[in-house]
Each structure stands twice: as C-alpha cells, then as structure tokens.
C-alpha cells in the first residue's frame, strides 16, 4: 500500500482547469519531487491534498485512508504536514511559541526532548526565545521545518523550500534536507533543479494541470517534452 495515492484528481476554477485527472503515488521513505512551470497546478495539487480547497474531484488516500474533503487540521493530525512558498510564521511570537502553535494545529503534545534535539539539529536551539520576526529568511525557513517536524509527520510537503535564499543558503538547505530524508518521507515542489537532482528519488511533471511525465530525475530532466515546455526556461 502506497503512503500517498492520488487518483484522478481534478480541480476547476470557473472555466479554468487547474488539474485534470492527475494520478500520483508515493511510497513511504521515497522523496518525490514535483516540477512544472508557474500555473501548472503544483500548488493546487498540494492544496487539494492538505484540505485547503473544496470542490476537488477524484480520490486521495493517505496511509490507506481517504482524506479528500477533510479539514486541514484533521489531515495534519493524520500525519501529513506542509510548508508554503512564502514563509508563514508568527512574527510577534517567539520561536518556541511558534512551535507550540504548530502542535495545537496538529493536536500533538509537546515532546520537550524531541524539540530540543530537532532545534539543535536546525541550529535554532539558541533562538527559541527570539521573536520569529527577528530571524533571517533562512532561519525562518528552518523554523518552518521545526514547526512541522515536531508534529511527527509521516509525510512532509515542502513547497519551494529554497525560495528567496542565497546560493550558499541553498547549498546548506540541500544538506539539511538530505539528512531530513532519514527522518520522514518528503514531497517537494521546487523550481531549482539542483534541489530536485540531489534530493528526489522520483519526479512528477505537471503541465497545464496534467501529468506529462513521471520517473527518475535523470530520465525526467533529459525528457524532450519536459525540456521544451519547462526546463528551457528554468535556471538549472
């Protein structure tokens, strides 16, 4: 049984088809990448998975149970957590308070030992009392990881986790995510192909709301249709 099994997922906004019969499977401990041009349906697909959209057609099974139509907090409580393209932290709250808020969202108790270990791994252990708004963008992206990891997710969805970072920070984030693969299953959306090449075990490509390719990164990044429709306009 696949950890994630999305079948014929479709979504329409008025007369615009955002997703058309998209099928995606992901196994436990597999890092799945999803790529495609802006407007291809990537974030719409993730929003459908995580309960942020209504009127989605099809079926999505997570760990064997249907989740399509459930509320975001219920899906998070089931073990499916996500981050966003734009960092979402509470700037007026401390790092520790942001973590507590994330635990409430997923209905999880605070495990102080796990928090201490994960905060140290993310190099945030000396920033727990700092207001999140005073952190750099890279620190806030690490805080987002901390907020999701304390929820003990079975699957972590990362939506453009290196967006806005410098080349040095991108390299550092790739290192963190490489280690993260041993902690949980990852689904990653990213435009930076270096991230996809180094992290993904398999890649799904969306174009105009339809899946056009699915396979190992090497095959996908050499696929003529993918190159013509997407990679030719992307900084690899």
N, C-alpha and C positions, 0 to 999 in steps of 0.2 A: 504493500500500500504506500503510495506517494504521500509525502508530508503535505504537499500542496497539489491540488488537482483542479484546475480551472477549465471548465468545459463550455465551449460555445458562448463565451461572454460577449455581450453586445450592449452598446450604450449609444443613445441618440440624444443630441441637444437640439430640439426643434427639428429643422431639416438637415442638420449636420450629423453624419455618422461618425462618432468618436471611436467606437470599437465595433468590429464586425466578426462575430464567430471566432473569437480568439481562444485558442486552447494552449494551456501552459501547464506542465508538470514539473515538480521539483522534489527531489529525494532528500531525505534527512542527510545532513553533513555535506550536501552539494552546494557550492557557491554558484548561483545563477545570475548572469548579467542580462540586462535588457537595454538595448540601444535603439536609436532611431531619431530622425530629425524632430525639431520642435513641432508640436501639433500632431505627432504620430499616434498618440494615445497612451504613452507610457504612464504618465501620472494619473490619467483617468483610470487605467487598469489598476494601479495601486490604490486609488481612492475607492474603487469598487471592492477590492479585497478587504479593505480596512473599515468598511461601513460608512464612508463619508459621502456616498452617492446613493440615491434612491432610483427606482425605475430601471435597475440593471437587469438584463435578461441573461439566462444561462444558469450555470451552477458552479459554485466554488466550494470545494471540500478542503478543510484544513484538519490534518491529523484524523481524517476519516469522518469528520462531522461537517454538515453544511453550515456555512457562515454568511452566505449572501443574504442581505436584508437585516442582519443583526446589528445592534448598536456598536459604535466604536469601542466603548469601554468593555463590552462583553467580548469582543474579538481580542482586545488587548489582554483581558483576563484569561482567555483561552491559550495565550502564548504567542500571539502574532503582534509584534511591535514595529513601529516605524519612525523614521526621521523625515524631515521635509527639505525641499530645495532651499528655502530661506530658513535660517536658524530660528527656532521657536523656543526661547527660554524666557523666564520671568525676570526681567532686568532689575526690578526693585528687590527681589528676593535673593537670599544668599544661595550659593551653590548647594549647600545642604538642604535648604528649604525647597529648591527646585527638585531635588531627588525625592523628598517627601511627597511633593505634589504628584510626581510621576507614579509613585507607589499607590497613592489614592486612586489615580486614574485606572490602574490595573488591579485594584483591590488586593494588593500584596502587603504583607507585614515587612517592616524594616529589619533586615539582617545586617547588624552592625559590622560583623566580621567580614561579610561579603562586600559591604560598602567600602570599608577601609582597604581591603585588598584591591578592589577594582579601581578606586580613586587613586591609589598609589600606582597601579599599572598605567593609568591615564595621566599620571603626573599632575593630579589635581588635589592630592591629599593636603597640600599646604594652602589650598584656595577654598576650602569648604566654607569658611566664614565670610568670604568676599562676596559682595553683590555681583550677580551674574552679569549685570550691565557694565561692570568694570573690566570684564575679561576681554581678551583679544578674540577675533573671529575664530582663530584656530582653537583657542581654549574653549570657546562656546560650542564648537563642533565636537570637541572631546566631551564637554558636559552633556551634550545630547546623547552621546554614546553611553555615558554613565547613567543618565536618566532611564534609558531603555534597558541596559544590562541588569540593573537592579530589579527589573521586572521579571528576570529569569526567562527570557523569551525562548520559544522553540524555533522561531523564525524571526529574523530581524531584517526589515526592509529599509534600505538606505537610498534616499532619493538625492542624487548628486552630492555625495559627502565631501567632495573636494572643491565644490563651487566657491569661488572667491579667494582661494588660498594661493599663496606664492608657490613657485616651483619647489622650493626647499620644504615647505609645509606639505605639499602634495606627496613628496617622497616620504616624509615622516608619517603621513596618514596611511599611505600604502603599507608601510611597515606595521603600523598598528592593526590595520585590517587583516594583514596576513596572519598575525597572531590571533586575531579575533576568530578566524575560521576554525580554530581548535576549540572555541568556546560555544559557538552556536552556528546554526545554518543561516546563510546570508543570501538575500536577494538584493541586487544592486543595480540601480539606474545611474548611468554616467555617460557624459559626453567625452570625457578624457580617456582616450583609447589606451593609454599607458595603464590606467587603473583596471580596465577590462582585461587587457592582455595578461597582466600579472596576477589577477585575483580570480577571475571567473573560470570555473570548470566547464561551463556551457553557456552559450549566448543565444538569446531570442531577439529577433529584429522585428520591430513594428514599422509599418509604413502606411500612412493614411488610415490608421485604425485596423489594419490587417497584419497578421503574422506572415512575413515573407521568408524567414529563414530561422533555423534552429539547429545548433550544433556546436562543436568545439571551437574555441576562439580562433585558432589558426585557420580553420576552414571558413568561418564566417567573415573574418577580416580580409580574406582573399576572394570572397564571393563577388562575381562581377556585378550582379544586381545591387548588392549592398554598397559596393564602391560607387557605382553610378548614381544611386539615389541618396547616399548619405556620406560615406567616408570621403568622397571627393571634396566635401565642404567642411570637413572636421579636422582640427589640429590633432594629429595622431601622436 
